[in-house]
Amino acid sequence: MKGVIALLLAALCFEGLNAECPNPATLKDDYESKLCAQMFEDSSYYYDESCTGSFFYVYPGEDTPIMPRAWEDRISSLVVGRGCSLTVWSKTKKQGYKKKFSAGIVYHLKEYKKGLLGNWNNSISGYYCTC
Ligand SMILES: *[C@@H]1O[C@H](CO)[C@@H](O)[C@H](O)[C@H]1NC(C)=O
């Protein structure tokens, strides 16, 4: 019985490592460098299936008023590292709507209002991240 429980726990942990949004307190790139934020293409109504799809790393101090075309208006979930804050704009060159996210996990950008009727899903076109 103990073995089965241990196995189950191990499986759950493994699952967590793969699927859950990364922990803001330990947000790092593949080479253990501290990240300011990480942005993801997809989100899901299942929390543990958010932060999926393609992603990219944002380093402390990164100022990107013009995102590569491929990434413009494509972010659906994100994580901001501990002690950092991420400001995003809905239009390139820091125009349009603006929103600041502090450290934490944003599972669904759709839940964050943009203006009167919109939301931030697939709406980020530029950003600035600082720690
Ligand atoms: C975000 O927007 C894209 C494109 O409109 C859509 O395919 C996706 O389902 C949306 N995500 C959510 C969580 O609504």
The ligand as an SDF file (V2000), in Angstrom:
LIG
                    3D

 14 14  0  0  0  0  0  0  0  0999 V2000
   -8.0110   33.2490  -26.8590 C   0  0  0  0  0  0  0  0  0  0  0  0
   -8.1970   33.7450  -28.1500 O   0  0  0  0  0  0  0  0  0  0  0  0
   -7.9840   32.7620  -29.1860 C   0  0  0  0  0  0  0  0  0  0  0  0
   -8.1710   33.4590  -30.5310 C   0  0  0  0  0  0  0  0  0  0  0  0
   -9.3420   34.1850  -30.5830 O   0  0  0  0  0  0  0  0  0  0  0  0
   -8.9460   31.6030  -29.0040 C   0  0  0  0  0  0  0  0  0  0  0  0
   -8.6830   30.6130  -29.9660 O   0  0  0  0  0  0  0  0  0  0  0  0
   -8.7750   31.0170  -27.6090 C   0  0  0  0  0  0  0  0  0  0  0  0
   -9.7410   30.0170  -27.4040 O   0  0  0  0  0  0  0  0  0  0  0  0
   -8.9440   32.1060  -26.5680 C   0  0  0  0  0  0  0  0  0  0  0  0
   -8.6590   31.5520  -25.2550 N   0  0  0  0  0  0  0  0  0  0  0  0
   -9.5570   31.5800  -24.2930 C   0  0  0  0  0  0  0  0  0  0  0  0
   -9.1370   31.0090  -22.9900 C   0  0  0  0  0  0  0  0  0  0  0  0
  -10.6780   32.0300  -24.4550 O   0  0  0  0  0  0  0  0  0  0  0  0
  1  2  1  0
  1 10  1  0
  2  3  1  0
  3  4  1  0
  3  6  1  0
  4  5  1  0
  6  7  1  0
  6  8  1  0
  8  9  1  0
  8 10  1  0
 10 11  1  0
 11 12  1  0
 12 13  1  0
 12 14  2  0
M  END
$$$$
